[in-house]
Amino acid sequence: GGPRSLAGRKAVVTAGPTFEPIDPVRGLTNRSSGKQGYAVAAALAQRGAEVTLVSGPTALSAPPGVTRMEVESALEMKAATQAALPADIAVLSAAVADWRVDTVAGGKIKKGPGGPPTLALIENPDILAGVAAPGPNRPALVIGFAAETTDLEANARAKLSRKGCDWIVGNDVSDEVFGSDGNAVLLVTAQGAEVWPRQSKTAVAQALADRIADHFKSAQ
Ligand code: C5P
């Protein structure tokens, strides 16, 4: 019900950091809190969508009505995201580590006289580009995020075309965003760019969910 209902729509959302193991006790990660992605998952579920949230390690609890798949590495996140398809909507907001350790040690790496180990890194797959690639499983609406400190609009627009997604939510991370409750964003689509006022991550998520619902309404 309601003009902005997403009842009957399926969505997959990625959120949080990834954790790339080095050995059984160590790993590489980043400072993503997952708050923005969790808020998007909650907002879509509130509008009646069937939401799968693929989450890296965070301190957050699953929003009501959302099915959460907890993952650690980028490779696990990619597999869980693909397993959640087909879907109508993909919002990939996770801060996926760009690199992972090439050969994960089977046992704890020991400190020793040989000095520190050298970690060889290899690139992680781009989950967003994979989901946005043309194919039978491509969601009708694929949305990515772009965290930038400079040239937000130009970088967001470049990311839109490079990754093949439909919308990019550009994030100005030059001031407090990571772990914070506020966010200043720009919505970039093929039609143009809109600057949204700085608002809470919950408000950004509600506004995005409204836009998503409007998109499906006008596409009918
Ligand atoms: O290239 P960059 O990491 O800035 O792109 C950010 C967008 O791409 C986000 O939506 C992020 O979730 C997604 N991404 C991804 N897989 C990666 C890297 C980024 O899905 N390996």
Residues whose N, C-alpha, C, O or C-beta is under 5 A from the ligand:
A	BS01	C5P	L92 S93 A94 A95 V96 A97 N124 P125 D126 I127 L128 G144 F145 A146
